[in-house]
Amino acid sequence: MEVIAGNFGFYSPMVQSCTSGEISFKAIENLRDQLCPEASRQSSTIGMVKAWPKPCLLVQANMALRRGDQALLRQEKFDFLKVPKPALRAIRVTANDAARSDGLSIFGNMRVPERSVIYRVFSGDAPDYSEADEDLSWWETSNGTQLPQRKVRVKTRSSWDSVEALIIPL
């Protein structure tokens, strides 16, 4: 329901007429208070990211298994099978139109690099609201291929048992 509200509850021209500067969780909260105070935090974050006029990704990171390991766990348990261990992964990635046009992307279920501020916030080694300049080349696909080099700013906040991150190109 939150995804549906985030997709349809925030009319892009209206949101864009109120935006200025770089996206942040504080800017999203201020816009929510101004435009749609009854909207949930999650739906407003999704909606504002999608409507933002500049490239932006919203990543929700949580402990999860690789897709192949998820299938293994659904099969009957055998003593000779190793039990896979979850890792911090980008379980949900929302890209706005500007990010797609700009080629800015992270694939769903990618492992979060240990040197990323996202990982540090999740593990408690950084404050709940943190920000860092990073490089997308730190991210690797499951076959070991790195994303292209690209400087980005990562803004994070702790959210229940996960971390939300805004990723914007520099």
ROGU-430218 format. One record per residue (C-alpha): residue in three letters; x, y, z; residue number from 0. Coordinates in nm, 3 decimals. Layout:
# residues N
 type      xx      yy      zz seq
  ala       X       Y       Z NUM
...
# end
This chain:
# residues 170
 type      xx      yy      zz seq
  met   0.000   0.000   0.000   0
  glu   0.288   0.237   0.081   1
  val   0.443   0.182  -0.263   2
  ile   0.109   0.257  -0.432   3
  ala   0.066   0.573  -0.226   4
  gly   0.425   0.673  -0.305   5
  asn   0.367   0.620  -0.675   6
  phe   0.038   0.806  -0.711   7
  gly   0.005   1.037  -0.412   8
  phe   0.271   1.290  -0.510   9
  tyr   0.204   1.476  -0.832  10
  ser   0.545   1.553  -0.988  11
  pro   0.477   1.908  -1.113  12
  met   0.344   2.008  -0.772  13
  val   0.638   1.852  -0.586  14
  gln   0.893   1.991  -0.832  15
  ser   0.757   2.345  -0.796  16
  cys   0.842   2.325  -0.425  17
  thr   1.190   2.171  -0.450  18
  ser   1.518   2.352  -0.428  19
  gly   1.871   2.238  -0.369  20
  glu   1.987   1.886  -0.298  21
  ile   1.747   1.616  -0.185  22
  ser   1.771   1.509   0.178  23
  phe   1.553   1.331   0.431  24
  lys   1.495   1.670   0.598  25
  ala   1.384   1.826   0.266  26
  ile   1.146   1.532   0.210  27
  glu   1.002   1.572   0.560  28
  asn   0.955   1.948   0.509  29
  leu   0.776   1.890   0.177  30
  arg   0.556   1.623   0.334  31
  asp   0.456   1.867   0.611  32
  gln   0.381   2.132   0.350  33
  leu   0.207   1.926   0.080  34
  cys   0.062   1.615   0.239  35
  pro   0.104   1.595   0.618  36
  glu  -0.130   1.295   0.647  37
  ala   0.096   1.079   0.424  38
  ser   0.313   0.819   0.593  39
  arg   0.688   0.867   0.614  40
  gln   0.750   0.576   0.379  41
  ser   0.502   0.676   0.108  42
  ser   0.617   1.038   0.117  43
  thr   0.983   0.933   0.087  44
  ile   0.906   0.711  -0.214  45
  gly   0.683   0.975  -0.374  46
  met   0.922   1.265  -0.322  47
  val   1.219   1.068  -0.457  48
  lys   1.023   0.973  -0.769  49
  ala   0.907   1.333  -0.821  50
  trp   1.244   1.498  -0.747  51
  pro   1.372   1.678  -1.059  52
  lys   1.738   1.574  -1.018  53
  pro   1.881   1.218  -1.029  54
  cys   1.829   1.024  -0.708  55
  leu   1.810   0.665  -0.585  56
  leu   1.635   0.552  -0.269  57
  val   1.786   0.233  -0.129  58
  gln   1.649   0.028   0.157  59
  ala   1.921  -0.200   0.296  60
  asn   1.861  -0.496   0.521  61
  met   2.006  -0.838   0.593  62
  ala   1.912  -1.079   0.314  63
  leu   2.035  -1.379   0.120  64
  arg   2.146  -1.392  -0.242  65
  arg   1.858  -1.493  -0.467  66
  gly   2.018  -1.830  -0.538  67
  asp   2.057  -1.894  -0.165  68
  gln   1.692  -1.805  -0.106  69
  ala   1.595  -2.087  -0.343  70
  leu   1.827  -2.327  -0.159  71
  leu   1.655  -2.256   0.171  72
  arg   1.316  -2.340   0.022  73
  gln   1.437  -2.687  -0.072  74
  glu   1.440  -2.980   0.165  75
  lys   1.718  -2.959   0.424  76
  phe   2.015  -3.189   0.372  77
  asp   2.302  -3.228   0.616  78
  phe   2.563  -3.181   0.343  79
  leu   2.428  -2.839   0.238  80
  lys   2.592  -2.533   0.391  81
  val   2.341  -2.295   0.544  82
  pro   2.385  -1.964   0.361  83
  lys   2.453  -1.651   0.567  84
  pro   2.267  -1.329   0.500  85
  ala   2.455  -1.010   0.417  86
  leu   2.353  -0.646   0.413  87
  arg   2.186  -0.598   0.074  88
  ala   1.996  -0.330  -0.117  89
  ile   1.662  -0.509  -0.086  90
  arg   1.461  -0.228  -0.247  91
  val   1.590   0.033  -0.493  92
  thr   1.373   0.317  -0.621  93
  ala   1.512   0.530  -0.905  94
  asn   1.348   0.847  -1.027  95
  asp   1.315   0.929  -1.399  96
  ala   1.612   1.166  -1.385  97
  ala   1.834   0.889  -1.241  98
  arg   1.726   0.644  -1.512  99
  ser   1.795   0.905  -1.782 100
  asp   2.133   0.976  -1.624 101
  gly   2.228   0.606  -1.601 102
  leu   2.245   0.614  -1.221 103
  ser   2.154   0.269  -1.088 104
  ile   2.211   0.005  -0.826 105
  phe   2.054  -0.335  -0.876 106
  gly   1.813  -0.481  -0.623 107
  asn   1.965  -0.733  -0.382 108
  met   2.323  -0.615  -0.437 109
  arg   2.551  -0.654  -0.136 110
  val   2.622  -0.321   0.035 111
  pro   2.998  -0.252   0.040 112
  glu   3.147  -0.268   0.389 113
  arg   3.316   0.069   0.344 114
  ser   2.986   0.240   0.260 115
  val   2.822   0.469   0.514 116
  ile   2.510   0.254   0.466 117
  tyr   2.696  -0.044   0.613 118
  arg   2.844   0.166   0.896 119
  val   2.502   0.303   0.996 120
  phe   2.347  -0.045   0.988 121
  ser   2.625  -0.188   1.207 122
  gly   2.603   0.103   1.453 123
  asp   2.948   0.243   1.366 124
  ala   2.802   0.573   1.244 125
  pro   2.519   0.799   1.366 126
  asp   2.163   0.716   1.253 127
  tyr   2.171   1.015   1.017 128
  ser   2.499   1.013   0.827 129
  glu   2.634   1.133   0.497 130
  ala   2.943   1.049   0.291 131
  asp   3.085   1.092  -0.055 132
  glu   3.148   0.752  -0.212 133
  asp   3.203   0.580  -0.547 134
  leu   2.954   0.344  -0.713 135
  ser   3.249   0.125  -0.821 136
  trp   3.255  -0.004  -0.461 137
  trp   2.937  -0.199  -0.544 138
  glu   2.978  -0.542  -0.703 139
  thr   2.730  -0.770  -0.874 140
  ser   2.703  -1.133  -0.761 141
  asn   2.944  -1.238  -1.036 142
  gly   3.208  -0.991  -0.912 143
  thr   3.160  -0.719  -1.174 144
  gln   3.191  -0.369  -1.032 145
  leu   2.952  -0.089  -1.115 146
  pro   3.114   0.190  -1.321 147
  gln   3.316   0.453  -1.139 148
  arg   3.094   0.739  -1.038 149
  lys   3.118   0.979  -0.747 150
  val   2.799   0.995  -0.542 151
  arg   2.677   1.142  -0.217 152
  val   2.507   0.894   0.015 153
  lys   2.269   1.023   0.284 154
  thr   2.144   0.764   0.530 155
  arg   1.900   0.722   0.811 156
  ser   1.832   0.426   1.030 157
  ser   1.479   0.291   0.993 158
  trp   1.357   0.011   1.219 159
  asp   1.570  -0.291   1.129 160
  ser   1.704  -0.143   0.804 161
  val   1.881   0.161   0.666 162
  glu   1.740   0.397   0.406 163
  ala   1.981   0.583   0.180 164
  leu   1.949   0.859  -0.074 165
  ile   2.216   0.832  -0.343 166
  ile   2.278   1.130  -0.569 167
  pro   2.550   1.194  -0.828 168
  leu   2.816   1.454  -0.756 169
# end
